[in-house]
Amino acid sequence: MGKLALAAKITHVPSMYLSELDGPRKGTRQDAIDGHREIGRRCRALGVDTLVVFDTHWLVNANYHLNCAPHFKGSYTSNELPHFISNLGYEFLGNPSLGKLLAKACNEHGVETLAHDATTLAPEYGTLVPMRYMNEDQHFKVVSVSALCMAHYLNDSARLGWAMRRAVEDHYDGTVAFLASGSLSHRFAQNGLAPDYAFRIWSPLLETLDREVVQMWQRGEWKKFCEMLPEYAVKGHGEGFMHDTAMLLGALGWSDYDGQAEIVTPYFGASGTGQLNAVFPVTPQDGSAIPQAQASAALGYQAVHRL
């Protein structure tokens, strides 16, 4: 019935907001902003009505959660980096019916998920920053999904992504994009060194690892990447333990995925972390069953250590 039209791994660095403001950082993240606007343009061209954001700034300790309130409006200041994001205004529509449909499908696939439509819960900046540039005219509805998962298995996140695609394609009357909002390596610069690492990666090892991963995505080496994802998430300091990436790849078919990533905003450093905007072509997948690799022992890593 419905369609998953676009899938992407996106940055949400708060320095994008600083890049708008007068001062020494003005214009310095224009490439990332332009990447968001390009992804938004493509979503419009594809007829997307709702952006589903896997948000690695939404921390949860039990279950998976969807914020699908009918309307979002407010002024946001980051508790993590209040000197980067302060008084950021936002407004856009939610999609309660889609949110509840997605949660229902996840539960039917064995992943406990709750949809929150009657809520005062505000989105986190992993959703708000991308929406500022992709959805500044409030063209799209938005559903935010918790992806900073503190006591969850990566295989469950992959299963959640697959279940959400099934919900869209089998039961939704509309067109959707899935956005994995999070970095690659996420080792922030040590306190006191942040200005020195504003445009750098924390270490040569992490940068080399990230760049090899990006090349794997461009070459379509999904079996190899999926096998290494649990270890990469830990040793590579993946943001949100890379649950957003597991969700996105689960939706695309996991190790059976046969697309090649297109880099929209090339890999860049931000406060020590590794960032990019990349589009993953949505290719046909067998919807009769969850890809077997998603339940493999290799994905049985539980995120119990905060990196």
C-alpha positions in Angstrom: 0.0 0.0 0.0 2.5 2.6 1.2 6.1 3.2 0.1 9.5 3.7 1.8 10.9 6.2 -0.7 14.1 7.3 0.8 16.6 6.2 3.5 19.5 8.2 4.8 22.2 8.4 7.5 22.4 12.1 8.5 24.3 14.4 10.8 22.7 16.6 13.4 25.8 18.5 14.7 24.7 21.6 16.7 27.4 23.6 15.0 25.0 23.7 12.0 22.9 26.1 14.1 26.0 28.1 15.1 26.8 28.3 11.4 23.7 30.5 10.9 24.6 33.0 13.5 27.0 35.9 13.3 30.4 35.1 14.8 33.5 33.1 14.1 31.5 29.9 13.2 29.2 31.6 10.7 29.0 29.6 7.4 31.3 26.9 8.6 28.7 24.1 8.3 27.0 25.2 5.1 27.9 22.0 3.4 26.0 20.0 6.0 23.0 22.4 5.9 23.0 22.1 2.1 23.1 18.3 2.4 20.0 18.4 4.6 18.2 20.7 2.2 19.1 18.4 -0.7 17.7 15.4 1.1 14.5 17.4 1.9 14.3 18.4 -1.8 14.5 14.7 -2.8 11.8 13.7 -0.3 9.5 16.3 -1.8 10.2 15.1 -5.3 9.4 11.5 -4.2 6.1 12.5 -2.7 7.1 11.8 0.9 4.5 12.9 3.5 6.3 11.9 6.7 9.9 11.8 7.9 10.6 9.1 10.5 13.7 10.0 12.4 15.8 7.5 14.4 17.1 10.0 17.0 20.3 9.1 18.8 19.7 11.9 21.3 16.5 10.4 22.7 17.8 8.2 25.6 15.6 5.4 26.8 16.2 2.6 29.3 13.4 0.3 28.5 11.3 -0.5 25.4 11.5 1.4 22.1 9.4 4.6 21.9 7.9 6.7 19.2 6.9 10.4 19.7 3.9 10.8 17.3 2.1 13.8 18.9 -0.1 15.6 16.4 1.8 18.9 16.6 5.2 20.0 17.8 6.1 23.6 18.7 8.5 25.2 21.1 11.8 26.7 21.8 14.7 24.3 22.5 18.0 24.8 24.4 20.4 21.8 24.5 21.2 20.7 28.1 24.3 19.0 26.6 25.6 22.0 24.7 23.7 25.1 25.7 26.4 27.3 24.2 25.8 25.7 20.8 22.0 25.4 20.7 20.0 28.0 22.6 16.5 29.2 22.0 16.1 27.3 18.8 12.4 27.7 17.6 10.7 24.8 16.0 7.2 23.8 14.7 6.0 20.9 12.6 3.1 18.4 12.4 3.3 14.9 13.8 1.6 11.8 12.4 -0.2 9.9 15.2 -1.8 7.4 13.0 1.5 6.4 11.4 3.2 6.3 14.7 0.7 3.9 16.2 0.8 1.7 13.0 4.6 1.5 13.3 4.5 0.6 17.0 1.8 -2.1 16.3 4.0 -3.7 13.6 7.1 -3.7 15.9 5.2 -5.4 18.7 3.9 -8.0 16.2 7.5 -8.7 15.2 8.5 -9.2 18.8 10.0 -5.8 19.6 8.3 -4.0 22.5 7.4 -0.5 21.3 5.2 2.2 22.6 3.7 5.0 20.5 3.1 8.3 22.4 0.5 10.6 20.7 -1.2 12.2 23.7 2.0 13.6 25.2 3.9 16.8 26.1 7.2 15.1 25.3 9.3 17.3 23.0 11.6 16.0 20.3 15.4 15.9 21.0 17.9 17.8 18.8 18.7 14.7 16.7 15.3 15.4 15.3 15.1 19.2 15.6 18.3 20.1 13.8 17.5 18.1 10.7 13.9 19.4 10.6 15.2 23.0 10.7 16.8 22.5 7.3 14.8 19.7 5.7 11.4 20.8 6.9 11.6 24.6 7.5 8.3 25.2 5.6 6.6 22.4 7.7 5.9 20.4 4.5 6.4 17.1 6.1 4.9 15.4 9.1 7.4 14.0 11.6 7.6 10.9 13.8 10.6 10.6 16.2 12.0 7.2 17.3 14.2 6.6 20.4 17.6 5.5 19.2 19.9 6.1 22.2 19.1 2.7 23.6 20.9 2.0 26.8 19.8 -1.6 27.5 18.9 -2.9 24.1 20.2 -5.4 21.5 21.3 -4.3 18.1 19.4 -7.2 16.6 16.2 -5.8 18.1 16.9 -2.5 16.5 17.4 -4.1 13.1 14.2 -6.1 13.6 12.4 -2.8 14.5 13.6 -1.2 11.3 12.3 -4.1 9.2 9.0 -4.2 11.0 8.5 -0.5 10.3 9.1 -1.0 6.6 6.6 -3.8 6.6 4.1 -1.5 8.3 4.6 1.2 5.7 4.5 -1.0 2.7 1.7 -3.3 3.8 -0.6 -1.0 5.8 0.1 2.7 5.3 -1.6 4.8 2.7 1.3 7.2 2.1 5.0 7.7 1.4 7.7 7.8 4.1 11.4 8.5 4.5 13.6 6.9 7.2 16.4 9.0 8.6 19.1 7.6 10.9 20.2 10.7 12.8 23.6 10.1 14.3 27.3 10.3 13.7 29.9 7.6 12.9 32.6 7.7 15.5 31.4 9.9 18.4 34.5 10.4 20.7 34.2 14.0 21.7 37.3 16.1 22.2 38.5 16.1 25.8 37.3 19.0 27.9 39.4 22.0 27.3 40.4 20.8 23.8 37.1 21.3 22.0 38.1 24.4 20.1 41.2 22.6 18.7 39.0 19.8 17.4 36.1 21.8 16.0 36.9 20.5 12.5 38.9 17.4 13.3 38.4 13.7 14.4 39.6 12.7 17.8 42.2 10.2 16.7 43.8 8.9 13.4 42.5 5.5 14.3 38.9 6.6 14.5 39.1 8.6 11.3 40.7 5.7 9.4 38.0 3.4 10.7 35.2 5.8 9.8 36.6 6.4 6.3 36.9 2.7 5.6 33.3 2.2 6.7 32.1 4.9 4.3 33.9 3.2 1.5 32.3 -0.1 2.4 28.9 1.6 2.2 29.8 3.0 -1.2 30.9 -0.4 -2.4 27.8 -2.1 -1.0 29.7 -4.4 1.3 26.8 -4.9 3.6 27.4 -8.5 4.8 30.9 -7.5 6.0 29.7 -4.3 7.6 26.7 -5.9 9.3 29.1 -8.5 10.8 31.4 -5.9 12.2 28.7 -3.4 13.3 28.5 -4.5 17.0 32.3 -4.3 17.4 32.4 -1.0 15.4 29.7 0.5 17.6 31.9 -0.2 20.7 35.4 0.3 19.6 34.5 3.1 17.2 32.5 5.0 19.8 29.4 4.9 17.6 26.8 7.5 18.6 23.8 5.9 20.4 25.7 2.6 20.1 24.7 2.9 16.4 21.2 1.7 17.0 20.0 4.2 14.4 22.2 2.5 11.8 20.9 -0.9 12.8 17.3 0.4 12.4 18.1 1.9 9.0 19.8 -1.2 7.7 17.2 -3.5 9.1 14.6 -1.6 7.1 16.7 -1.9 4.0 17.2 -5.7 4.3 20.3 -5.9 6.5 23.1 -8.0 5.0 20.8 -8.8 2.0 20.6 -5.2 1.1 22.0 -4.6 -2.4 22.3 -0.8 -2.7 25.3 1.4 -2.6 25.4 4.6 -0.5 25.5 8.0 -2.1 27.5 10.6 -0.1 25.6 13.8 -0.2 27.8 15.7 2.4 31.3 14.2 2.5 32.7 12.9 5.8 33.8 15.7 8.1 35.1 16.2 11.7 33.1 18.1 14.3 34.3 18.5 17.9 36.2 15.2 17.5 33.3 13.2 16.0 32.9 11.8 12.5 29.9 13.1 10.4 28.3 12.9 7.0 25.0 12.9 5.1 24.5 9.8 3.0 21.5 8.5 1.0 20.9 4.7 0.8 18.8 3.7 -2.2 15.7 1.8 -1.2 15.8 -1.5 -3.2 13.1 -4.2 -3.3 13.3 -6.8 -0.5 11.5 -10.0 0.2 8.8 -9.0 2.7 7.8 -12.5 3.7 10.2 -12.8 6.6 12.7 -10.8 8.6 16.2 -11.4 7.0 17.8 -14.3 8.9 21.0 -12.4 9.6 19.1 -10.0 11.8 18.7 -12.7 14.5 22.3 -13.9 14.3 24.5 -14.2 17.4 26.8 -11.5 15.9 24.1 -8.9 16.7 23.5 -10.1 20.3 25.6 -7.3 21.8 23.9 -5.5 24.6 24.8 -1.8 25.2 25.6 -1.7 28.8 28.6 0.6 28.9 28.2 4.4 28.1 31.2 5.3 25.9 
